[in-house]
């Protein structure tokens, strides 16, 4: 019976040594040895830093001028000179319709107008000579006005056979194909003015005291990784009471061919030194 405790002594010593090693933990660095109070202090300081850090404001690029070109007459598309992604100049034809019938009607109306004008001028001379009565003169004048109105109408129709670019830009989307027959108001092309880019963003309400129109700043775009100069153009004076924010817009100062709508980035903007 006395030999049994003696056999347990080595096991007790080994257990004591392991307990001491576990409590000491020499494989851990000194930086990890911190009291619970120190850990709480680090978390509190971290929260304080995040609250005081500058708030990132995201913005997205969009075209100032963007529109959908639609057909104004029922006709067959003869040609689409510019495809998706291609640039054009103001005044260039974007869509050309096949308008041989309209052209023939217009030429016919021009001939009728010429005859009506000659009849009116002839009757006017005869009326001055007393050879034609006033009724005949007025009737010829009415015929002339009627012919002119019909000619102006057909001239307007012929003018719609070519849709011209309203500004310098590029084709975003082509909705029809050549030789396709289209109806009035049918969308044909989506175009945009890529020479003027606008930034739209939402900022904290505290910025209302210093953010004004023409305020200069920069934006760093994610897609290019570069910074670009910009200035504020519009400010929405209404502040959202829930989020405590308001909307603003700006334009990129300068022409940068690599920019395109849909790009986004972060504003690099600082309040003026006199701001509260």
Rosetta blueprint (number, residue, H / E / L):
1 X L
2 X H
3 X H
4 X H
5 X H
6 X H
7 X H
8 X H
9 X H
10 X H
11 X H
12 X H
13 X H
14 X H
15 X H
16 X H
17 X H
18 X H
19 X H
20 X H
21 X H
22 X H
23 X H
24 X H
25 X L
26 X L
27 X L
28 X L
29 X L
30 X H
31 X H
32 X H
33 X L
34 X L
35 X L
36 X H
37 X H
38 X H
39 X H
40 X H
41 X H
42 X H
43 X H
44 X H
45 X H
46 X H
47 X H
48 X H
49 X H
50 X H
51 X H
52 X H
53 X L
54 X L
55 X L
56 X L
57 X L
58 X E
59 X E
60 X E
61 X E
62 X E
63 X E
64 X L
65 X L
66 X E
67 X E
68 X E
69 X E
70 X E
71 X L
72 X L
73 X L
74 X L
75 X E
76 X E
77 X E
78 X E
79 X E
80 X L
81 X L
82 X L
83 X L
84 X L
85 X L
86 X L
87 X E
88 X E
89 X L
90 X L
91 X L
92 X L
93 X E
94 X E
95 X E
96 X E
97 X E
98 X E
99 X L
100 X H
101 X H
102 X H
103 X H
104 X H
105 X H
106 X H
107 X H
108 X H
109 X H
110 X H
111 X H
112 X H
113 X H
114 X H
115 X H
116 X H
117 X H
118 X H
119 X H
120 X H
121 X H
122 X H
123 X H
124 X H
125 X H
126 X H
127 X H
128 X H
129 X H
130 X L
131 X L
132 X L
133 X L
134 X H
135 X H
136 X H
137 X H
138 X H
139 X H
140 X H
141 X H
142 X H
143 X H
144 X H
145 X H
146 X H
147 X H
148 X H
149 X H
150 X H
151 X H
152 X H
153 X H
154 X H
155 X H
156 X H
157 X H
158 X H
159 X H
160 X L
161 X L
162 X E
163 X E
164 X E
165 X L
166 X L
167 X L
168 X L
169 X E
170 X E
171 X E
172 X E
173 X E
174 X E
175 X L
176 X L
177 X L
178 X L
179 X L
180 X L
181 X E
182 X E
183 X L
184 X L
185 X L
186 X L
187 X E
188 X E
189 X E
190 X E
191 X E
192 X E
193 X L
194 X L
195 X L
196 X L
197 X E
198 X E
199 X E
200 X E
201 X E
202 X E
203 X E
204 X E
205 X H
206 X H
207 X H
208 X H
209 X H
210 X L
211 X L
212 X L
213 X L
214 X L
215 X L
216 X E
217 X E
218 X E
219 X E
220 X E
221 X E
222 X L
223 X L
224 X L
225 X L
226 X L
227 X E
228 X E
229 X E
230 X E
231 X E
232 X E
233 X E
234 X E
235 X E
236 X L
237 X L
238 X L
239 X L
240 X E
241 X L
242 X L
243 X L
244 X L
245 X E
246 X E
247 X E
248 X E
249 X E
250 X E
251 X E
252 X E
253 X L
254 X L
255 X L
256 X L
257 X L
258 X L
259 X L
260 X L
261 X L
262 X L
263 X L
264 X E
265 X E
266 X E
267 X E
268 X E
269 X L
270 X L
271 X L
272 X L
273 X L
274 X L
275 X L
276 X L
